[in-house]
Amino acid sequence: MALISPSRRLRRTPFSEGVEAAGVKGYTVYNHMLLPTVFRSVEEDYRHLKEAVQVWDVACERQVELRGPDSGRLMQMLTPRDLRGMLPGQCYYVPIVDETGGMLNDPVAVKLAEDRWWISIADSDLLMWVKGIAYGYRLDVLVDEPDVSPLAIQGPKADDLMAAVFGDSVRDIRFFRFGVFDFQGRDMVIARSGYSKQGGFEIYVEGGDIGMPLWHALMEAGRGLDVHAGCPNLIERIEAGLLSYGNDMDRSHTPHECGLGRFCNTATAIGCVGRDALLRVAQEGPVRQIRALEIDGPAAPGCDRAWSVMAGERRVGQVSSAAWSPDFGTNVAIGMVRMTHWDEGTELTVMAPDGPRRVVVRERFWL
Amino acid sequence: MALISPSRRLRRTPFSEGVEAAGVKGYTVYNHMLLPTVFRSVEEDYRHLKEAVQVWDVACERQVELRGPDSGRLMQMLTPRDLRGMLPGQCYYVPIVDETGGMLNDPVAVKLAEDRWWISIADSDLLMWVKGIAYGYRLDVLVDEPDVSPLAIQGPKADDLMAAVFGDSVRDIRFFRFGVFDFQGRDMVIARSGYSKQGGFEIYVEGGDIGMPLWHALMEAGRGLDVHAGCPNLIERIEAGLLSYGNDMDRSHTPHECGLGRFCNTATAIGCVGRDALLRVAQEGPVRQIRALEIDGPAAPGCDRAWSVMAGERRVGQVSSAAWSPDFGTNVAIGMVRMTHWDEGTELTVMAPDGPRRVVVRERFWL
């Protein structure tokens, strides 16, 4: 690994001070912001995430805020998921597509009120697309990036930690719902959500000034719970089949190719700009799709570029994320495979940087 | 400095192999792509850039391509610079603004033909804004990111190196003009431009497969010229007053605040979506503006966040980029200062991370 050069362009977060004090060892850059990738080691962080509780600086999940009478109309223009039944207090995972049906982002939409939404984005400047559409259609809506920085609490002891800081009622938040809770006189939107399968919450921290007081309060309250600073874990997220925009999918893919067809209501999502382009793929299904892949051999190197997946001489897919899983004793991977070779148990060859390896298509992810 | 974690999301470039072989020591991330920041040391790279010639992997300057009958109209919608006199073969530095006049990017526009443009972008997903506007206005234009990766040749010996590979006629390219040259049977757009004041070229390499053959040819031809892999140099670009989007300016600033008023023809840029919002600032001038700043004391630490600039107890500006300049024997810096305190020679205080320092406003940059 090489060093990352600091600059203002790679934005720090309201929690960076805490992250540094906790001994962060590596970063990635996400939405022009620093995102920690490892504290002790990826393997130690993984084990700890599955056994205790971690506080994650995911401020890089920036918000695109929609405010005004046309917010709901604009939100529906962005996604093929039918939002008509969505109520304030709910969070929806929403594929965002352009007019060709290509994925622009895969955020969580937070409906704060009928006329106010947050879109909690993955790594692309979705703000630009949303502003462009709002302007082009002369919608009566304000679109901006507010000073809101998510802090995630993840792991099996997340409920206990959160209850210690916000009170027991935080335990009642249902999956992908949110409530508003007080911290030192400030309202905080807290959702039961997060980029792991270990359970937990995301706190939408409004106002950077309250970031470190909250960080310290969580660390203090979590002493008996073995709380530690953490971050999205490469191994755990692959085991769980949590896709990463820019790694496992991009603008060249439809939601259906990404296995996100269940979040698309192409027939009824009236107004979605990508609806027409997606109608056929929604009916016929895609010809390539995301698959869980198991790669033979010892721990594979880091996947910093697509690895071709071959059936003999023919390229039938690619691996986009891979890691050695201590719990499953194999290399877990995410890739995209053509229909002709995507059935469970199909044996293929992946061109890893250290040579070809056998890879087997699985029916589902590990968690 | 912390380590950067490799992943496919931080895209490699067609030249990454050459960059690694040349011993790159640090990276930043720019348009979701790796951009080298240092090879030998920032100071050694700086000295060498001013004396010899360097090959820069600036593939991260991604292109937004406009094709079709409405390309010209769309291009003018994006910028307050009047493009009516621009001819194919010319490059224009164009501030790009949203409907509020806020800077979205500060790219170089390359007019390939009346109906075909490349926008060679700074660090923001401008593609999304351009696509949104094109879709909202139902323009007859295709907008996409092509497989084009700029490679810059910078330094006083750039002409000699380029002539050795492309022939002597490359010397005739005028500043911010381009020509089309052959390399191994492939057409390459070559412009006299680049992100330094040492002179040189940018080669728009179409097709990633030809990247390393070109890299090797340049290194081979430059042996006698002390050619070396390089990258945009922090010290030199501050001396030269070359702004960096995301560091020195962002969406909250108008072009006029960025000192880019000379690239705005607000009265005549008919169709620019930010024109109305910019009319007043174009007439009255901004109340804060980019300034060259000289910071007292020994070498300042890296500027990874805005440093407040104070007049007594009052915040009157900020420093956004800073570095120790060996040639000028001072800390050179870029900042934004309020009108009340921006006159040449004004002495202020900058809150550097290692304590307050005296800072003096200069009339112009160093180069």
Interface residues (C-beta under 8 A of the other chain):
Chain A: M1 A2 L3 I4 S5 P6 S7 R8 R9 L10 R12 V24 K25 G26 Y27 T28 V29 H32 T37 V38 D98 E99 L104 D123 S124 D125 L126 L127 M128 W129 V130 K131 G132 I133 Y135 G136 Y137 S244 Y245 G246 N247 V273 G302 C303 D304 R305 A306 S320 S321
Chain B: M1 A2 L3 I4 S5 P6 S7 R8 R9 L10 R12 V24 K25 G26 Y27 T28 V29 H32 T37 V38 D98 E99 L104 D123 S124 D125 L126 L127 M128 W129 V130 K131 G132 I133 Y135 G136 Y137 S244 Y245 G246 N247 V273 G302 C303 D304 R305 A306 S320 S321
